Amino acid sequence: MPQAHTGYDLAIIGSGGGAFAAAIAACNKGRRVVMVERGTVGGTCVNVGCVPSKALLAAAEARRAAQAAGRFPGLAPATVPVDFPALIGGKDALVEQLRAQKYTDLAAGYGWQIVHGTATFTDGPALQVALNDGGTTTIEAAHYLIATGSTPWTPPIDGLDEVGYLTSTTAMELDQLPEHLLVLGGGYVGLEQAQLFARLGSRVTLAVRSRPASQEEPEISAGIEAVFADEGITVHTRTQVSAARRDGDGILATLTGPGGEQQVRAGHLLVATGRRPVTDGLGLERVGVKTGDRGEVVVDEYLGTDNPRIWAAGAVTGHPDFVYVAAAQGTLVADNALEGAERTLDYTALPKVTFTSPAIASVGMTEAQLAEAGIACQCRTLPLEYVPRALANRDTRGLVKLIAERDSGKLLGAHVLADAAGDIITAATYAITAGLTVDQLAHTWHPYLTMAEALKLTAQTFTSDVAKLSCCAG
């Protein structure tokens, strides 16, 4: 057996955004770090999540833009042919480039070792690692960080295991464009994948248990459903896939919804029904680390577990599955574990974005959440037809909804369906963080002919009829 790895300040299981943030922070403190990765270095985001999906979404948007050029007088729509294998090849090249630049090369530059193998906790605590190239080794450290992320989860569906379904990971590895794709799930993954393949030329059917983007405001859900209908995507709401079986070269799925059962035949079935933390096989029970109902590592506000030497960060904790959350938590663990900082994170103004087109973005609370909390509020919703930039773009699909505390007018939530929604929501995030009221937001500088001006205009609707204002009236 190879010599044990000892004398480390921090041993990290996983190599995604949270793991790397913690490792960099620890190295900057002059501490010794070792990382264990059983698969490909870089975690979900760079390998199978954010980077590949957004690269393909951008390509699909470019093709859609050519087809939609006819909305501008003087331009004719154009059909752009798709070389799908070349598109996937370009995505793979980008992933490899960023994996090297932002992960493997960084680790080498900072000087921490990446051990390639599968780690399991043993008494001590210590890590026993089954090396990918054979053999085992033991790693001992003052502190341990679990940053193993999450993996696609599939619900129990009769016949599903036999039909060869796709997940968000394997969908990014197809070598041929599906002729007809059935997507199960209306969260951000399902919505992005459905629109991506539809815009590349697949016929797409989407089945969702309640409504598209069910965690968002109802107006947002209705808006994106209308966009999908306009783009030829068939959406079945309040519907589940109850059974699936092979049917020749395709899949025959049984959909159960308000109208009863119906059969849908598709070439591929993509299951995008959420993700679950990766904790199986870690041996957490041996070292006194508890897990929750979904398999998540139970942590306190400092991201510590019941074992004072073991910490967790990122999606494995059950916190929002965003790489920027994982990165912030990884840095926090380095501070708390190695310096006893007792630092915490405030998730009150945590923004989220779904990269459909138009995009969905939100920050703060929804109207339903405020009602459940017993907080009286007032809301205003502004369709994009009142936003000059949207008019100039000849695309007014979407809206902005602002929610304010009834008495104080303090901004408590912002919800956007629009092009550049991610950029718009960043400004709203700052406003909520600063404690601005909608009146203050209405009188804050916003440059004319930007989509972010929609925030100002929506804030103005609390006291004015913006239809009666000139295009740039303050």
PyMOL commands that set and color helices and strands:
alter all, ss='L'
color gray80, all
select helices_A, chain A and resi 17-28+43-47+50-67+69-71+84-110+160-163+168-171+188-200+218-230+284-287+314-317+323-339+367-372+384-386+388-392+421-433+438-442+453-460+466-468
alter helices_A, ss='H'
color red, helices_A
select strands_A, chain A and resi 5-13+33-37+113-122+126-131+136-146+150-152+180-184+203-207+234-236+240-247+250-257+260-266+268-271+275-277+310-312+352-354+359-364+377-383+399-405+411-418
alter strands_A, ss='S'
color yellow, strands_A
deselect
rebuild
show_as cartoon
